[in-house]
Amino acid sequence: MNKKLTFEQADAKLDEVVAKLENSQLPLKESVDCYTEACELLAFCMQELSESKGKIEDINTKLNNICTTDGDE
């Protein structure tokens, strides 16, 4: 999988692959290849979401510390 994909690109590609799996009668090998690609894309998207969640939590913690500190003065 191309590691230079953005989350949005990977999500769109995942939608395409899932639709292909759902809407067609692929040969077994092609179905397995699509399933493998879908799993890789899903893992990538989940990792990106997890990293973003961590960054947001860090920002919120810093903001809460600033707000708490400012209130003490």
PDB file of N, CA, C and O in Angstrom:
ATOM      1  N   MET A   1       0.833  -1.185   0.000  1.00  0.00           N
ATOM      2  CA  MET A   1       0.000   0.000   0.000  1.00  0.00           C
ATOM      3  C   MET A   1       0.874   1.245   0.000  1.00  0.00           C
ATOM      4  O   MET A   1       1.942   1.273   0.613  1.00  0.00           O
ATOM      5  N   ASN A   2       0.419   2.243  -0.677  1.00  0.00           N
ATOM      6  CA  ASN A   2       1.141   3.510  -0.763  1.00  0.00           C
ATOM      7  C   ASN A   2       1.037   4.250   0.565  1.00  0.00           C
ATOM      8  O   ASN A   2      -0.049   4.683   0.950  1.00  0.00           O
ATOM      9  N   LYS A   3       2.151   4.397   1.264  1.00  0.00           N
ATOM     10  CA  LYS A   3       2.164   5.050   2.577  1.00  0.00           C
ATOM     11  C   LYS A   3       1.982   6.567   2.465  1.00  0.00           C
ATOM     12  O   LYS A   3       1.819   7.240   3.482  1.00  0.00           O
ATOM     13  N   LYS A   4       2.006   7.110   1.257  1.00  0.00           N
ATOM     14  CA  LYS A   4       1.856   8.543   1.100  1.00  0.00           C
ATOM     15  C   LYS A   4       0.400   8.952   0.935  1.00  0.00           C
ATOM     16  O   LYS A   4       0.102  10.119   0.683  1.00  0.00           O
ATOM     17  N   LEU A   5      -0.512   7.983   1.080  1.00  0.00           N
ATOM     18  CA  LEU A   5      -1.928   8.301   1.015  1.00  0.00           C
ATOM     19  C   LEU A   5      -2.322   9.162   2.210  1.00  0.00           C
ATOM     20  O   LEU A   5      -1.792   9.007   3.310  1.00  0.00           O
ATOM     21  N   THR A   6      -3.251  10.059   1.973  1.00  0.00           N
ATOM     22  CA  THR A   6      -3.840  10.778   3.092  1.00  0.00           C
ATOM     23  C   THR A   6      -4.954   9.913   3.662  1.00  0.00           C
ATOM     24  O   THR A   6      -5.370   8.931   3.045  1.00  0.00           O
ATOM     25  N   PHE A   7      -5.426  10.281   4.829  1.00  0.00           N
ATOM     26  CA  PHE A   7      -6.544   9.558   5.419  1.00  0.00           C
ATOM     27  C   PHE A   7      -7.737   9.570   4.462  1.00  0.00           C
ATOM     28  O   PHE A   7      -8.380   8.544   4.239  1.00  0.00           O
ATOM     29  N   GLU A   8      -8.018  10.731   3.908  1.00  0.00           N
ATOM     30  CA  GLU A   8      -9.174  10.877   3.022  1.00  0.00           C
ATOM     31  C   GLU A   8      -9.044  10.011   1.765  1.00  0.00           C
ATOM     32  O   GLU A   8     -10.024   9.418   1.315  1.00  0.00           O
ATOM     33  N   GLN A   9      -7.851   9.938   1.208  1.00  0.00           N
ATOM     34  CA  GLN A   9      -7.623   9.098   0.036  1.00  0.00           C
ATOM     35  C   GLN A   9      -7.780   7.617   0.386  1.00  0.00           C
ATOM     36  O   GLN A   9      -8.391   6.858  -0.367  1.00  0.00           O
ATOM     37  N   ALA A  10      -7.234   7.217   1.515  1.00  0.00           N
ATOM     38  CA  ALA A  10      -7.338   5.822   1.936  1.00  0.00           C
ATOM     39  C   ALA A  10      -8.787   5.453   2.232  1.00  0.00           C
ATOM     40  O   ALA A  10      -9.226   4.353   1.898  1.00  0.00           O
ATOM     41  N   ASP A  11      -9.524   6.355   2.851  1.00  0.00           N
ATOM     42  CA  ASP A  11     -10.930   6.117   3.155  1.00  0.00           C
ATOM     43  C   ASP A  11     -11.750   5.965   1.872  1.00  0.00           C
ATOM     44  O   ASP A  11     -12.599   5.079   1.774  1.00  0.00           O
ATOM     45  N   ALA A  12     -11.495   6.821   0.902  1.00  0.00           N
ATOM     46  CA  ALA A  12     -12.203   6.729  -0.382  1.00  0.00           C
ATOM     47  C   ALA A  12     -11.866   5.426  -1.102  1.00  0.00           C
ATOM     48  O   ALA A  12     -12.748   4.775  -1.663  1.00  0.00           O
ATOM     49  N   LYS A  13     -10.592   5.052  -1.085  1.00  0.00           N
ATOM     50  CA  LYS A  13     -10.162   3.803  -1.714  1.00  0.00           C
ATOM     51  C   LYS A  13     -10.789   2.608  -1.009  1.00  0.00           C
ATOM     52  O   LYS A  13     -11.204   1.647  -1.657  1.00  0.00           O
ATOM     53  N   LEU A  14     -10.859   2.667   0.312  1.00  0.00           N
ATOM     54  CA  LEU A  14     -11.489   1.596   1.074  1.00  0.00           C
ATOM     55  C   LEU A  14     -12.958   1.450   0.667  1.00  0.00           C
ATOM     56  O   LEU A  14     -13.445   0.333   0.490  1.00  0.00           O
ATOM     57  N   ASP A  15     -13.654   2.562   0.521  1.00  0.00           N
ATOM     58  CA  ASP A  15     -15.045   2.512   0.063  1.00  0.00           C
ATOM     59  C   ASP A  15     -15.153   1.830  -1.298  1.00  0.00           C
ATOM     60  O   ASP A  15     -16.052   1.020  -1.523  1.00  0.00           O
ATOM     61  N   GLU A  16     -14.239   2.160  -2.196  1.00  0.00           N
ATOM     62  CA  GLU A  16     -14.244   1.559  -3.540  1.00  0.00           C
ATOM     63  C   GLU A  16     -14.027   0.046  -3.473  1.00  0.00           C
ATOM     64  O   GLU A  16     -14.731  -0.719  -4.133  1.00  0.00           O
ATOM     65  N   VAL A  17     -13.060  -0.370  -2.681  1.00  0.00           N
ATOM     66  CA  VAL A  17     -12.725  -1.794  -2.590  1.00  0.00           C
ATOM     67  C   VAL A  17     -13.888  -2.570  -1.962  1.00  0.00           C
ATOM     68  O   VAL A  17     -14.237  -3.654  -2.427  1.00  0.00           O
ATOM     69  N   VAL A  18     -14.476  -2.018  -0.917  1.00  0.00           N
ATOM     70  CA  VAL A  18     -15.604  -2.685  -0.270  1.00  0.00           C
ATOM     71  C   VAL A  18     -16.781  -2.792  -1.235  1.00  0.00           C
ATOM     72  O   VAL A  18     -17.431  -3.834  -1.310  1.00  0.00           O
ATOM     73  N   ALA A  19     -17.054  -1.724  -1.969  1.00  0.00           N
ATOM     74  CA  ALA A  19     -18.147  -1.761  -2.947  1.00  0.00           C
ATOM     75  C   ALA A  19     -17.884  -2.823  -4.009  1.00  0.00           C
ATOM     76  O   ALA A  19     -18.799  -3.529  -4.434  1.00  0.00           O
ATOM     77  N   LYS A  20     -16.640  -2.929  -4.429  1.00  0.00           N
ATOM     78  CA  LYS A  20     -16.275  -3.943  -5.422  1.00  0.00           C
ATOM     79  C   LYS A  20     -16.524  -5.342  -4.883  1.00  0.00           C
ATOM     80  O   LYS A  20     -17.024  -6.215  -5.593  1.00  0.00           O
ATOM     81  N   LEU A  21     -16.172  -5.545  -3.625  1.00  0.00           N
ATOM     82  CA  LEU A  21     -16.390  -6.851  -3.000  1.00  0.00           C
ATOM     83  C   LEU A  21     -17.884  -7.148  -2.842  1.00  0.00           C
ATOM     84  O   LEU A  21     -18.319  -8.285  -3.025  1.00  0.00           O
ATOM     85  N   GLU A  22     -18.652  -6.136  -2.505  1.00  0.00           N
ATOM     86  CA  GLU A  22     -20.077  -6.325  -2.259  1.00  0.00           C
ATOM     87  C   GLU A  22     -20.899  -6.470  -3.537  1.00  0.00           C
ATOM     88  O   GLU A  22     -21.905  -7.179  -3.551  1.00  0.00           O
ATOM     89  N   ASN A  23     -20.482  -5.814  -4.592  1.00  0.00           N
ATOM     90  CA  ASN A  23     -21.325  -5.700  -5.778  1.00  0.00           C
ATOM     91  C   ASN A  23     -20.897  -6.525  -6.973  1.00  0.00           C
ATOM     92  O   ASN A  23     -21.457  -6.364  -8.058  1.00  0.00           O
ATOM     93  N   SER A  24     -19.945  -7.382  -6.814  1.00  0.00           N
ATOM     94  CA  SER A  24     -19.523  -8.160  -7.970  1.00  0.00           C
ATOM     95  C   SER A  24     -19.182  -9.586  -7.558  1.00  0.00           C
ATOM     96  O   SER A  24     -18.956  -9.896  -6.389  1.00  0.00           O
ATOM     97  N   GLN A  25     -19.159 -10.422  -8.563  1.00  0.00           N
ATOM     98  CA  GLN A  25     -18.779 -11.812  -8.337  1.00  0.00           C
ATOM     99  C   GLN A  25     -17.363 -12.003  -8.858  1.00  0.00           C
ATOM    100  O   GLN A  25     -17.135 -12.410  -9.997  1.00  0.00           O
ATOM    101  N   LEU A  26     -16.436 -11.695  -7.985  1.00  0.00           N
ATOM    102  CA  LEU A  26     -15.030 -11.771  -8.351  1.00  0.00           C
ATOM    103  C   LEU A  26     -14.532 -13.200  -8.229  1.00  0.00           C
ATOM    104  O   LEU A  26     -15.053 -13.983  -7.435  1.00  0.00           O
ATOM    105  N   PRO A  27     -13.531 -13.533  -9.015  1.00  0.00           N
ATOM    106  CA  PRO A  27     -12.865 -14.822  -8.803  1.00  0.00           C
ATOM    107  C   PRO A  27     -12.243 -14.838  -7.402  1.00  0.00           C
ATOM    108  O   PRO A  27     -11.949 -13.789  -6.829  1.00  0.00           O
ATOM    109  N   LEU A  28     -12.052 -16.021  -6.874  1.00  0.00           N
ATOM    110  CA  LEU A  28     -11.562 -16.172  -5.507  1.00  0.00           C
ATOM    111  C   LEU A  28     -10.274 -15.395  -5.263  1.00  0.00           C
ATOM    112  O   LEU A  28     -10.178 -14.669  -4.274  1.00  0.00           O
ATOM    113  N   LYS A  29      -9.284 -15.530  -6.142  1.00  0.00           N
ATOM    114  CA  LYS A  29      -8.001 -14.850  -5.941  1.00  0.00           C
ATOM    115  C   LYS A  29      -8.192 -13.339  -5.886  1.00  0.00           C
ATOM    116  O   LYS A  29      -7.608 -12.667  -5.036  1.00  0.00           O
ATOM    117  N   GLU A  30      -9.005 -12.809  -6.784  1.00  0.00           N
ATOM    118  CA  GLU A  30      -9.232 -11.363  -6.810  1.00  0.00           C
ATOM    119  C   GLU A  30      -9.996 -10.913  -5.561  1.00  0.00           C
ATOM    120  O   GLU A  30      -9.744  -9.829  -5.034  1.00  0.00           O
ATOM    121  N   SER A  31     -10.921 -11.741  -5.095  1.00  0.00           N
ATOM    122  CA  SER A  31     -11.643 -11.428  -3.854  1.00  0.00           C
ATOM    123  C   SER A  31     -10.681 -11.370  -2.672  1.00  0.00           C
ATOM    124  O   SER A  31     -10.766 -10.470  -1.838  1.00  0.00           O
ATOM    125  N   VAL A  32      -9.774 -12.329  -2.608  1.00  0.00           N
ATOM    126  CA  VAL A  32      -8.797 -12.357  -1.518  1.00  0.00           C
ATOM    127  C   VAL A  32      -7.875 -11.148  -1.612  1.00  0.00           C
ATOM    128  O   VAL A  32      -7.545 -10.542  -0.593  1.00  0.00           O
ATOM    129  N   ASP A  33      -7.459 -10.792  -2.818  1.00  0.00           N
ATOM    130  CA  ASP A  33      -6.603  -9.611  -3.005  1.00  0.00           C
ATOM    131  C   ASP A  33      -7.333  -8.341  -2.555  1.00  0.00           C
ATOM    132  O   ASP A  33      -6.748  -7.487  -1.889  1.00  0.00           O
ATOM    133  N   CYS A  34      -8.598  -8.223  -2.917  1.00  0.00           N
ATOM    134  CA  CYS A  34      -9.386  -7.055  -2.516  1.00  0.00           C
ATOM    135  C   CYS A  34      -9.561  -7.020  -1.000  1.00  0.00           C
ATOM    136  O   CYS A  34      -9.460  -5.963  -0.376  1.00  0.00           O
ATOM    137  N   TYR A  35      -9.825  -8.184  -0.421  1.00  0.00           N
ATOM    138  CA  TYR A  35      -9.987  -8.257   1.026  1.00  0.00           C
ATOM    139  C   TYR A  35      -8.690  -7.845   1.730  1.00  0.00           C
ATOM    140  O   TYR A  35      -8.724  -7.113   2.718  1.00  0.00           O
ATOM    141  N   THR A  36      -7.568  -8.307   1.229  1.00  0.00           N
ATOM    142  CA  THR A  36      -6.265  -7.947   1.792  1.00  0.00           C
ATOM    143  C   THR A  36      -6.047  -6.441   1.712  1.00  0.00           C
ATOM    144  O   THR A  36      -5.617  -5.814   2.680  1.00  0.00           O
ATOM    145  N   GLU A  37      -6.345  -5.868   0.551  1.00  0.00           N
ATOM    146  CA  GLU A  37      -6.188  -4.416   0.376  1.00  0.00           C
ATOM    147  C   GLU A  37      -7.111  -3.660   1.329  1.00  0.00           C
ATOM    148  O   GLU A  37      -6.711  -2.661   1.927  1.00  0.00           O
ATOM    149  N   ALA A  38      -8.338  -4.138   1.468  1.00  0.00           N
ATOM    150  CA  ALA A  38      -9.284  -3.480   2.371  1.00  0.00           C
ATOM    151  C   ALA A  38      -8.774  -3.508   3.806  1.00  0.00           C
ATOM    152  O   ALA A  38      -8.878  -2.512   4.522  1.00  0.00           O
ATOM    153  N   CYS A  39      -8.230  -4.628   4.225  1.00  0.00           N
ATOM    154  CA  CYS A  39      -7.687  -4.744   5.588  1.00  0.00           C
ATOM    155  C   CYS A  39      -6.513  -3.797   5.803  1.00  0.00           C
ATOM    156  O   CYS A  39      -6.396  -3.176   6.859  1.00  0.00           O
ATOM    157  N   GLU A  40      -5.651  -3.687   4.808  1.00  0.00           N
ATOM    158  CA  GLU A  40      -4.504  -2.776   4.910  1.00  0.00           C
ATOM    159  C   GLU A  40      -4.969  -1.321   4.977  1.00  0.00           C
ATOM    160  O   GLU A  40      -4.451  -0.530   5.764  1.00  0.00           O
ATOM    161  N   LEU A  41      -5.946  -0.981   4.147  1.00  0.00           N
ATOM    162  CA  LEU A  41      -6.481   0.383   4.151  1.00  0.00           C
ATOM    163  C   LEU A  41      -7.169   0.698   5.478  1.00  0.00           C
ATOM    164  O   LEU A  41      -7.018   1.790   6.025  1.00  0.00           O
ATOM    165  N   LEU A  42      -7.923  -0.270   5.983  1.00  0.00           N
ATOM    166  CA  LEU A  42      -8.609  -0.075   7.260  1.00  0.00           C
ATOM    167  C   LEU A  42      -7.603   0.122   8.385  1.00  0.00           C
ATOM    168  O   LEU A  42      -7.778   1.003   9.228  1.00  0.00           O
ATOM    169  N   ALA A  43      -6.564  -0.682   8.404  1.00  0.00           N
ATOM    170  CA  ALA A  43      -5.526  -0.546   9.437  1.00  0.00           C
ATOM    171  C   ALA A  43      -4.868   0.829   9.358  1.00  0.00           C
ATOM    172  O   ALA A  43      -4.619   1.464  10.384  1.00  0.00           O
ATOM    173  N   PHE A  44      -4.588   1.288   8.136  1.00  0.00           N
ATOM    174  CA  PHE A  44      -3.991   2.610   7.944  1.00  0.00           C
ATOM    175  C   PHE A  44      -4.921   3.693   8.481  1.00  0.00           C
ATOM    176  O   PHE A  44      -4.485   4.585   9.207  1.00  0.00           O
ATOM    177  N   CYS A  45      -6.201   3.614   8.124  1.00  0.00           N
ATOM    178  CA  CYS A  45      -7.170   4.619   8.574  1.00  0.00           C
ATOM    179  C   CYS A  45      -7.300   4.616  10.093  1.00  0.00           C
ATOM    180  O   CYS A  45      -7.355   5.674  10.720  1.00  0.00           O
ATOM    181  N   MET A  46      -7.350   3.440  10.673  1.00  0.00           N
ATOM    182  CA  MET A  46      -7.462   3.345  12.128  1.00  0.00           C
ATOM    183  C   MET A  46      -6.238   3.932  12.818  1.00  0.00           C
ATOM    184  O   MET A  46      -6.362   4.588  13.852  1.00  0.00           O
ATOM    185  N   GLN A  47      -5.055   3.701  12.252  1.00  0.00           N
ATOM    186  CA  GLN A  47      -3.824   4.257  12.815  1.00  0.00           C
ATOM    187  C   GLN A  47      -3.839   5.786  12.726  1.00  0.00           C
ATOM    188  O   GLN A  47      -3.473   6.473  13.680  1.00  0.00           O
ATOM    189  N   GLU A  48      -4.260   6.305  11.588  1.00  0.00           N
ATOM    190  CA  GLU A  48      -4.338   7.760  11.417  1.00  0.00           C
ATOM    191  C   GLU A  48      -5.318   8.374  12.412  1.00  0.00           C
ATOM    192  O   GLU A  48      -5.035   9.417  13.002  1.00  0.00           O
ATOM    193  N   LEU A  49      -6.470   7.729  12.599  1.00  0.00           N
ATOM    194  CA  LEU A  49      -7.456   8.226  13.556  1.00  0.00           C
ATOM    195  C   LEU A  49      -6.916   8.183  14.976  1.00  0.00           C
ATOM    196  O   LEU A  49      -7.132   9.112  15.755  1.00  0.00           O
ATOM    197  N   SER A  50      -6.221   7.118  15.312  1.00  0.00           N
ATOM    198  CA  SER A  50      -5.649   6.977  16.645  1.00  0.00           C
ATOM    199  C   SER A  50      -4.616   8.065  16.912  1.00  0.00           C
ATOM    200  O   SER A  50      -4.599   8.660  17.990  1.00  0.00           O
ATOM    201  N   GLU A  51      -3.760   8.322  15.936  1.00  0.00           N
ATOM    202  CA  GLU A  51      -2.750   9.371  16.089  1.00  0.00           C
ATOM    203  C   GLU A  51      -3.402  10.738  16.227  1.00  0.00           C
ATOM    204  O   GLU A  51      -2.974  11.555  17.042  1.00  0.00           O
ATOM    205  N   SER A  52      -4.432  10.985  15.436  1.00  0.00           N
ATOM    206  CA  SER A  52      -5.134  12.271  15.515  1.00  0.00           C
ATOM    207  C   SER A  52      -5.824  12.426  16.864  1.00  0.00           C
ATOM    208  O   SER A  52      -5.803  13.505  17.455  1.00  0.00           O
ATOM    209  N   LYS A  53      -6.429  11.356  17.346  1.00  0.00           N
ATOM    210  CA  LYS A  53      -7.081  11.395  18.655  1.00  0.00           C
ATOM    211  C   LYS A  53      -6.062  11.725  19.741  1.00  0.00           C
ATOM    212  O   LYS A  53      -6.338  12.530  20.631  1.00  0.00           O
ATOM    213  N   GLY A  54      -4.884  11.103  19.668  1.00  0.00           N
ATOM    214  CA  GLY A  54      -3.837  11.381  20.640  1.00  0.00           C
ATOM    215  C   GLY A  54      -3.398  12.834  20.615  1.00  0.00           C
ATOM    216  O   GLY A  54      -3.189  13.445  21.663  1.00  0.00           O
ATOM    217  N   LYS A  55      -3.258  13.384  19.419  1.00  0.00           N
ATOM    218  CA  LYS A  55      -2.864  14.793  19.296  1.00  0.00           C
ATOM    219  C   LYS A  55      -3.927  15.712  19.875  1.00  0.00           C
ATOM    220  O   LYS A  55      -3.607  16.686  20.557  1.00  0.00           O
ATOM    221  N   ILE A  56      -5.188  15.406  19.606  1.00  0.00           N
ATOM    222  CA  ILE A  56      -6.281  16.224  20.131  1.00  0.00           C
ATOM    223  C   ILE A  56      -6.324  16.146  21.654  1.00  0.00           C
ATOM    224  O   ILE A  56      -6.526  17.155  22.329  1.00  0.00           O
ATOM    225  N   GLU A  57      -6.133  14.945  22.187  1.00  0.00           N
ATOM    226  CA  GLU A  57      -6.111  14.792  23.646  1.00  0.00           C
ATOM    227  C   GLU A  57      -4.959  15.582  24.263  1.00  0.00           C
ATOM    228  O   GLU A  57      -5.127  16.193  25.319  1.00  0.00           O
ATOM    229  N   ASP A  58      -3.790  15.576  23.618  1.00  0.00           N
ATOM    230  CA  ASP A  58      -2.650  16.356  24.112  1.00  0.00           C
ATOM    231  C   ASP A  58      -2.965  17.846  24.111  1.00  0.00           C
ATOM    232  O   ASP A  58      -2.664  18.554  25.071  1.00  0.00           O
ATOM    233  N   ILE A  59      -3.573  18.315  23.027  1.00  0.00           N
ATOM    234  CA  ILE A  59      -3.940  19.729  22.931  1.00  0.00           C
ATOM    235  C   ILE A  59      -4.943  20.088  24.025  1.00  0.00           C
ATOM    236  O   ILE A  59      -4.804  21.121  24.681  1.00  0.00           O
ATOM    237  N   ASN A  60      -5.945  19.244  24.224  1.00  0.00           N
ATOM    238  CA  ASN A  60      -6.948  19.508  25.259  1.00  0.00           C
ATOM    239  C   ASN A  60      -6.338  19.516  26.649  1.00  0.00           C
ATOM    240  O   ASN A  60      -6.721  20.332  27.487  1.00  0.00           O
ATOM    241  N   THR A  61      -5.392  18.617  26.905  1.00  0.00           N
ATOM    242  CA  THR A  61      -4.724  18.589  28.204  1.00  0.00           C
ATOM    243  C   THR A  61      -3.945  19.881  28.422  1.00  0.00           C
ATOM    244  O   THR A  61      -4.011  20.474  29.499  1.00  0.00           O
ATOM    245  N   LYS A  62      -3.207  20.318  27.403  1.00  0.00           N
ATOM    246  CA  LYS A  62      -2.448  21.572  27.519  1.00  0.00           C
ATOM    247  C   LYS A  62      -3.393  22.748  27.728  1.00  0.00           C
ATOM    248  O   LYS A  62      -3.119  23.630  28.542  1.00  0.00           O
ATOM    249  N   LEU A  63      -4.491  22.764  27.002  1.00  0.00           N
ATOM    250  CA  LEU A  63      -5.460  23.848  27.137  1.00  0.00           C
ATOM    251  C   LEU A  63      -6.076  23.854  28.539  1.00  0.00           C
ATOM    252  O   LEU A  63      -6.228  24.909  29.155  1.00  0.00           O
ATOM    253  N   ASN A  64      -6.424  22.679  29.026  1.00  0.00           N
ATOM    254  CA  ASN A  64      -6.981  22.596  30.378  1.00  0.00           C
ATOM    255  C   ASN A  64      -5.978  23.067  31.420  1.00  0.00           C
ATOM    256  O   ASN A  64      -6.353  23.737  32.382  1.00  0.00           O
ATOM    257  N   ASN A  65      -4.691  22.719  31.237  1.00  0.00           N
ATOM    258  CA  ASN A  65      -3.655  23.175  32.167  1.00  0.00           C
ATOM    259  C   ASN A  65      -3.510  24.685  32.135  1.00  0.00           C
ATOM    260  O   ASN A  65      -3.326  25.316  33.175  1.00  0.00           O
ATOM    261  N   ILE A  66      -3.591  25.261  30.958  1.00  0.00           N
ATOM    262  CA  ILE A  66      -3.481  26.720  30.826  1.00  0.00           C
ATOM    263  C   ILE A  66      -4.669  27.389  31.488  1.00  0.00           C
ATOM    264  O   ILE A  66      -4.513  28.365  32.221  1.00  0.00           O
ATOM    265  N   CYS A  67      -5.855  26.863  31.228  1.00  0.00           N
ATOM    266  CA  CYS A  67      -7.071  27.460  31.822  1.00  0.00           C
ATOM    267  C   CYS A  67      -7.057  27.334  33.326  1.00  0.00           C
ATOM    268  O   CYS A  67      -7.464  28.265  34.020  1.00  0.00           O
ATOM    269  N   THR A  68      -6.605  26.215  33.849  1.00  0.00           N
ATOM    270  CA  THR A  68      -6.536  26.005  35.300  1.00  0.00           C
ATOM    271  C   THR A  68      -5.514  26.911  35.929  1.00  0.00           C
ATOM    272  O   THR A  68      -5.762  27.492  36.986  1.00  0.00           O
ATOM    273  N   THR A  69      -4.347  27.043  35.283  1.00  0.00           N
ATOM    274  CA  THR A  69      -3.280  27.901  35.784  1.00  0.00           C
ATOM    275  C   THR A  69      -3.708  29.360  35.773  1.00  0.00           C
ATOM    276  O   THR A  69      -3.451  30.086  36.733  1.00  0.00           O
ATOM    277  N   ASP A  70      -4.366  29.804  34.686  1.00  0.00           N
ATOM    278  CA  ASP A  70      -4.814  31.199  34.593  1.00  0.00           C
ATOM    279  C   ASP A  70      -5.849  31.527  35.663  1.00  0.00           C
ATOM    280  O   ASP A  70      -5.906  32.659  36.142  1.00  0.00           O
ATOM    281  N   GLY A  71      -6.648  30.569  36.033  1.00  0.00           N
ATOM    282  CA  GLY A  71      -7.660  30.797  37.048  1.00  0.00           C
ATOM    283  C   GLY A  71      -7.084  30.929  38.444  1.00  0.00           C
ATOM    284  O   GLY A  71      -7.725  31.499  39.327  1.00  0.00           O
ATOM    285  N   ASP A  72      -5.878  30.408  38.656  1.00  0.00           N
ATOM    286  CA  ASP A  72      -5.248  30.452  39.976  1.00  0.00           C
ATOM    287  C   ASP A  72      -4.590  31.780  40.264  1.00  0.00           C
ATOM    288  O   ASP A  72      -4.310  32.094  41.421  1.00  0.00           O
ATOM    289  N   GLU A  73      -4.341  32.555  39.247  1.00  0.00           N
ATOM    290  CA  GLU A  73      -3.590  33.806  39.453  1.00  0.00           C
ATOM    291  C   GLU A  73      -4.453  34.928  39.916  1.00  0.00           C
ATOM    292  O   GLU A  73      -3.962  36.036  40.130  1.00  0.00           O
TER     293      GLU A  73
END
